[in-house]
Amino acid sequence: MILGSMAPRRRWLLLGLVALAAVALIAAGAVVVTRLTGDDKPGGAPVAGSPTPSPVVTPTPSPSGPPPGANITGPLTLLLVGVDTRVSVPGWEPHADAVLVLHVPKGLGRAYLFSLPRDLLVDIPAFPKADYKGGKTKLTHAMSFGSRVPGKPKQPSTPQGYELLRSTVSGYTGLRIDAGAVLTFNGFDRLVNALGGVDIYVDQRVASLHRRPDGKYRQSAPGGYTGPQQVYEKGNRHLNGWQALDYARQRYITGGDYARQRHQQQLIRALTRKILDEGLARQPERVDQVVAALGDTLVYVGGNRIVDLAYALSGVPEDRFVLVGLPGSGVGKGSAYRGEQLTSEGRKFITELRAGRADAYLSAHPTLVVKN
């Protein structure tokens, strides 16, 4: 089949999803805001635009000129945020339910993905846009505090909340955030189904808090839920859309939120492997199906520079996409739980990553590398 002029657009839009959005598919399926910045300040430039859907304009590269993103050599750091399901409730302030950081060193030959606990105790800076004076609290609250619009208590701004979260993560890690995405759960199952499901190794038995074996939601009751539970048994499994999302959401399991972070990262790897193994980017009809599955759940804000990222990151080999699990522990005494903190081993990884010595550190601390 001879590919027309739209084939490159499809190819690089898909690779853009792999390079940016797919990294956070574990948390959601709708990009609320994403932006590349050229600001050299920690945390990057303020998020532009609004949560209103904007058209994606992706130019076809000139055969004689350099491809988009040719000037991007790294390092790059992407912040991917999954927000909780109640964003559809009028006036509900978005909370960061999953916070993932993808760091690609200079040369773009390797990538490291790690999660920060949603309950991580951090210093959240003052944010005049939301009349927030700053304080030390859980990372998840940075987004909700930042989303508050003075004079509009029932109209929180997700892009504005992301702006404060980005500054908070940048301050904690010392990494400049070059691009970002905020995603909700809507549309994720449709996307995974469009890919034909995903194959993943379930590393421990997981009973779903939310779903029945037939995929319907369990009935809520005082103190929890009732009815039959969907169970993911240990071993190699093929998951459809709702199963993949459900499996990646469970945190009331052995290992708690740290196990959930590990499962989310494993799902990312499985999705990436699925796309690469099938050569999906070389099949325009299949790419159209995947893009159509997203529909209006995919929104870019900030122009078309997602194409630059897609070209730049498309060459990262799958075996050099390293998943890192950062250990942590609770903070507080007895029942006075305040949040989470990373162990010295976990904090040191971020320091070594920033200094360009991540490989050596992981060789000395192999238990930090997420397998399967």
C-alpha positions as MATLAB code, in Angstrom:
seq = 'MILGSMAPRRRWLLLGLVALAAVALIAAGAVVVTRLTGDDKPGGAPVAGSPTPSPVVTPTPSPSGPPPGANITGPLTLLLVGVDTRVSVPGWEPHADAVLVLHVPKGLGRAYLFSLPRDLLVDIPAFPKADYKGGKTKLTHAMSFGSRVPGKPKQPSTPQGYELLRSTVSGYTGLRIDAGAVLTFNGFDRLVNALGGVDIYVDQRVASLHRRPDGKYRQSAPGGYTGPQQVYEKGNRHLNGWQALDYARQRYITGGDYARQRHQQQLIRALTRKILDEGLARQPERVDQVVAALGDTLVYVGGNRIVDLAYALSGVPEDRFVLVGLPGSGVGKGSAYRGEQLTSEGRKFITELRAGRADAYLSAHPTLVVKN';
ca = [
       0.000    0.000    0.000;
       1.304    3.473   -0.902;
       1.010    5.833    2.004;
      -0.395    9.262    1.296;
       0.628   12.568    2.804;
      -1.396   11.860    5.959;
       0.638    8.770    6.887;
       3.498   10.715    8.544;
       0.940   12.700   10.534;
      -0.657    9.491   11.813;
       2.723    7.935   12.555;
       4.049   10.803   14.591;
       0.775   11.445   16.389;
       0.882    7.833   17.556;
       4.514    8.103   18.579;
       3.580   11.258   20.430;
       1.067    9.222   22.404;
       3.738    6.623   23.130;
       6.318    9.213   24.090;
       4.122   11.395   26.244;
       0.553   10.324   26.892;
       1.091    6.557   26.901;
       3.562    6.967   29.709;
       0.639    7.958   31.892;
      -2.024    5.699   30.447;
      -2.048    3.799   33.712;
      -3.852    6.719   35.245;
      -6.134    7.934   32.512;
      -7.142    8.509   28.934;
      -7.790   12.240   28.409;
      -5.015   14.813   28.096;
      -6.292   17.944   29.795;
      -3.143   19.988   29.347;
       0.295   19.425   27.847;
       2.971   21.936   26.997;
       6.623   22.115   26.062;
       8.418   25.115   27.493;
      11.576   26.861   26.541;
      12.003   28.506   29.937;
      15.278   27.780   31.729;
      13.787   28.404   35.169;
      13.029   25.414   37.398;
       9.504   24.230   36.735;
       9.280   25.792   33.289;
       6.892   28.474   32.089;
       3.277   28.821   33.203;
       0.763   26.558   31.547;
      -1.034   28.329   28.737;
      -4.484   27.761   27.367;
      -7.610   26.379   28.960;
      -9.207   22.959   29.432;
     -11.375   23.641   26.362;
     -10.499   21.186   23.580;
      -8.147   22.633   20.963;
      -7.481   21.220   17.499;
      -4.221   19.339   17.009;
      -2.266   20.671   14.039;
       0.556   18.363   13.028;
       2.632   19.462   10.041;
       4.090   16.946    7.612;
       7.889   17.301    7.639;
       9.607   18.437    4.486;
      11.527   15.579    2.822;
      14.516   17.855    2.315;
      14.545   19.482    5.726;
      15.327   18.225    9.221;
      12.540   16.326   10.988;
      10.623   18.009   13.827;
      12.516   17.797   17.079;
      15.925   17.531   15.424;
      17.185   20.271   17.739;
      16.019   18.424   20.879;
      19.008   16.628   22.362;
      18.049   16.436   26.012;
      17.970   16.250   28.867;
      14.165   16.200   29.017;
      11.854   15.710   31.970;
       8.141   15.005   31.568;
       5.560   15.159   34.357;
       2.514   12.902   33.952;
      -0.414   13.302   36.326;
      -3.498   11.145   36.776;
      -6.375   12.924   38.508;
      -9.077   11.213   40.536;
     -12.406   10.153   39.075;
     -14.523   12.822   40.736;
     -13.428   15.603   38.387;
     -16.877   15.281   36.769;
     -18.523   16.512   39.971;
     -19.295   20.258   39.642;
     -16.880   22.286   41.758;
     -14.732   19.272   42.682;
     -11.086   20.256   42.990;
      -8.764   17.865   41.105;
      -6.328   15.847   43.211;
      -3.167   14.280   41.795;
      -3.905   10.582   42.232;
      -0.809    9.395   40.323;
       2.360   11.436   39.778;
       4.984   10.042   37.407;
       8.232   11.557   36.193;
       9.953   10.510   32.962;
      13.550   11.700   32.658;
      15.504   11.337   29.411;
      19.216   12.230   29.715;
      21.209   14.138   27.125;
      21.510   12.158   23.919;
      17.983   10.689   24.260;
      19.288    7.123   24.320;
      17.783    6.115   27.636;
      14.733    6.947   29.756;
      13.934    6.553   33.452;
      10.396    6.468   34.794;
       9.608    6.766   38.492;
       6.566    7.581   40.611;
       6.239    9.945   43.539;
       3.786    8.870   46.267;
       0.563   10.858   46.176;
       0.878   11.329   49.952;
       4.533   12.423   49.815;
       5.156   15.251   52.296;
       6.544   18.184   50.329;
       6.967   21.927   50.522;
       4.333   23.488   48.279;
       5.364   27.024   47.280;
       3.145   30.065   47.555;
       0.880   30.500   44.540;
      -0.709   33.972   44.278;
      -2.968   32.945   41.371;
      -4.924   30.761   43.774;
      -4.367   32.887   46.889;
      -2.347   29.987   48.328;
       0.298   31.043   50.831;
       2.357   27.855   50.700;
       2.965   25.095   53.236;
       4.192   21.563   53.891;
       1.607   18.908   53.122;
       0.821   15.956   50.840;
       1.845   16.200   47.191;
      -1.671   15.312   45.990;
      -2.997   18.579   47.446;
      -0.720   20.783   45.332;
      -3.023   20.348   42.372;
      -6.215   21.056   44.298;
      -4.763   24.117   46.068;
      -3.447   25.466   42.766;
      -6.761   24.890   40.956;
      -8.664   27.376   43.083;
      -9.742   30.468   41.165;
     -10.365   33.492   43.425;
     -13.974   34.640   43.121;
     -15.012   31.383   41.412;
     -15.241   28.760   44.171;
     -17.196   26.289   42.027;
     -14.975   26.597   38.941;
     -11.570   25.071   39.688;
      -8.939   25.223   36.942;
      -7.105   21.973   36.225;
      -4.367   23.664   34.126;
      -3.765   26.144   36.939;
      -3.598   23.292   39.458;
      -1.067   21.509   37.268;
       1.061   24.652   37.270;
       1.461   24.552   41.059;
       1.997   20.782   41.063;
       4.715   21.151   38.446;
       6.502   23.792   40.503;
       6.239   21.563   43.581;
       7.668   18.489   41.834;
      10.433   20.550   40.267;
      11.354   21.982   43.668;
      11.394   18.538   45.281;
      13.402   16.754   42.574;
      15.578   19.625   41.351;
      14.585   18.730   37.773;
      13.234   21.231   35.275;
       9.899   20.049   33.889;
       9.888   20.440   30.096;
       6.477   18.992   29.264;
       3.450   17.608   31.019;
       0.076   15.966   30.808;
      -2.926   15.773   33.098;
      -5.202   12.821   32.480;
      -8.485   11.443   33.806;
      -9.808    7.881   33.740;
     -12.295    8.555   30.927;
     -11.425    6.930   27.622;
      -8.615    4.705   28.889;
     -10.496    1.445   28.477;
     -11.500    2.405   24.925;
      -7.852    3.046   24.053;
      -6.619   -0.277   25.436;
      -9.450   -2.072   23.653;
      -8.478   -0.361   20.401;
      -5.017   -1.858   20.859;
      -6.587   -5.297   21.283;
      -5.904   -5.487   25.010;
      -2.547   -5.767   26.754;
      -0.404   -8.651   28.016;
       1.068   -8.206   31.491;
       2.650  -10.285   34.222;
       0.584   -9.951   37.402;
       3.185  -10.231   40.160;
       0.796  -10.770   43.075;
      -2.835  -11.680   43.613;
      -4.973   -8.540   43.411;
      -8.654   -8.397   44.387;
     -10.516   -5.427   42.948;
     -12.150   -3.002   45.334;
     -14.301   -1.510   42.593;
     -15.288   -4.112   39.999;
     -17.225   -7.364   39.713;
     -15.983  -10.219   37.480;
     -18.369   -9.063   34.733;
     -16.858   -5.572   34.764;
     -19.789   -3.838   36.422;
     -19.109   -1.691   39.459;
     -19.619   -3.211   42.876;
     -22.365   -1.748   45.042;
     -21.230    0.801   47.598;
     -22.183    0.222   51.205;
     -21.322    1.694   54.618;
     -17.657    0.960   55.206;
     -16.876   -0.140   51.641;
     -18.327   -2.184   48.791;
     -20.312   -5.409   48.570;
     -20.730   -8.182   46.035;
     -18.419  -10.443   44.005;
     -14.936   -9.109   43.254;
     -12.863   -9.276   40.111;
      -9.587  -11.027   41.014;
      -6.294  -10.830   39.100;
      -4.338  -13.987   39.844;
      -0.557  -14.089   39.725;
       0.881  -15.006   36.319;
       0.833  -13.901   32.690;
      -2.522  -12.313   31.886;
      -4.240  -10.660   28.938;
      -6.289   -7.684   30.123;
      -8.926   -5.722   28.257;
      -9.506   -2.017   28.776;
     -11.531   -1.964   31.986;
      -9.398   -4.727   33.503;
      -6.134   -2.900   32.798;
      -7.448    0.324   34.332;
      -8.940   -1.505   37.315;
      -5.759   -3.500   38.006;
      -3.610   -0.344   37.912;
      -5.907    1.499   40.351;
      -5.784   -0.953   43.264;
      -3.782    0.198   46.293;
      -5.479   -1.620   49.164;
      -3.242   -4.616   48.535;
       0.008   -6.019   49.882;
       2.523   -3.222   49.446;
      -0.145   -0.506   49.353;
       0.428    2.513   47.138;
       4.020    1.466   46.413;
       2.734   -1.781   44.884;
       0.215    0.218   42.861;
       3.016    2.430   41.540;
       4.916   -0.706   40.485;
       1.875   -2.120   38.718;
       1.284    1.153   36.908;
       4.840    1.163   35.619;
       4.575   -2.469   34.509;
       1.440   -1.608   32.575;
       3.259    1.241   30.856;
       5.961   -1.189   29.749;
       3.357   -3.662   28.509;
       1.568   -0.973   26.478;
       4.832    0.219   24.968;
       5.814   -3.347   24.075;
       2.407   -3.924   22.489;
       2.747   -0.923   20.210;
       6.351   -1.678   19.246;
       5.932   -5.427   18.738;
       2.973   -4.963   16.417;
       4.695   -2.243   14.405;
       1.549   -0.220   14.900;
       3.050    3.009   13.617;
       3.518    1.350   10.203;
      -0.170    0.452    9.938;
      -2.133    3.620    9.092;
      -5.519    1.930    9.441;
      -4.710    0.710   12.957;
      -3.310    4.102   13.915;
      -6.558    5.699   12.772;
      -8.482    3.249   14.970;
      -6.397    4.118   18.023;
      -6.644    7.861   17.457;
     -10.388    7.575   16.821;
     -10.759    5.651   20.091;
      -9.422    8.685   21.918;
     -11.885   11.025   20.230;
     -12.369   14.233   22.164;
     -10.769   12.708   25.277;
      -7.397   13.786   23.854;
      -6.733   17.513   24.151;
      -3.429   19.290   23.559;
      -2.911   22.790   24.901;
       0.084   24.896   23.942;
       0.578   24.372   20.230;
       1.865   21.496   18.128;
       5.295   20.944   19.674;
       4.153   17.501   20.790;
       5.352   16.489   17.312;
       8.876   17.611   18.182;
       8.791   15.459   21.299;
       7.472   12.482   19.378;
      10.266   12.590   16.824;
      12.922   13.181   19.472;
      11.857   10.330   21.771;
      10.877    7.769   19.160;
      14.418    6.385   19.058;
      14.636    5.373   22.723;
      15.037    1.543   22.685;
      12.498   -0.386   24.725;
      15.245   -2.167   26.686;
      16.580    1.216   27.765;
      13.235    2.341   29.154;
      14.046    1.783   32.833;
      11.293    1.589   35.449;
      12.416    2.652   38.928;
      10.537    2.036   42.172;
      11.433    4.481   44.918;
      10.958    3.039   48.438;
       9.361    5.095   51.176;
       7.715    4.945   54.569;
       4.959    6.608   56.543;
       5.487    9.765   58.569;
       3.824   10.224   61.949;
       3.357    8.468   65.262;
       0.704    5.877   65.967;
      -2.575    6.833   64.367;
      -1.349   10.378   63.648;
      -0.466    9.662   60.019;
       0.868   12.700   58.167;
       1.975   11.250   54.856;
       4.906    9.507   53.176;
       8.596   10.150   52.787;
      11.153    8.536   50.485;
      13.938    6.548   52.110;
      17.505    7.822   51.838;
      18.026    5.252   49.059;
      15.093    6.650   47.114;
      16.103   10.275   47.585;
      19.681    9.472   46.567;
      18.473    8.040   43.259;
      16.958   11.406   42.332;
      20.226   13.129   43.246;
      22.244   10.699   41.105;
      19.744   10.973   38.241;
      20.113   14.734   38.256;
      23.913   14.354   38.190;
      23.856   11.903   35.269;
      24.952    8.892   37.346;
      21.669    6.938   37.430;
      23.033    3.799   35.729;
      25.872    3.396   38.204;
      23.535    3.953   41.139;
      21.011    1.408   39.880;
      23.799   -1.122   39.341;
      24.714   -0.696   43.004;
      21.035   -0.787   44.076;
      19.403   -3.314   41.691;
      16.287   -3.744   43.841;
      15.144   -0.284   42.701;
      14.682   -1.525   39.126;
      11.114   -2.688   38.471;
      11.083   -6.034   36.658;
       8.472   -7.780   34.485;
];
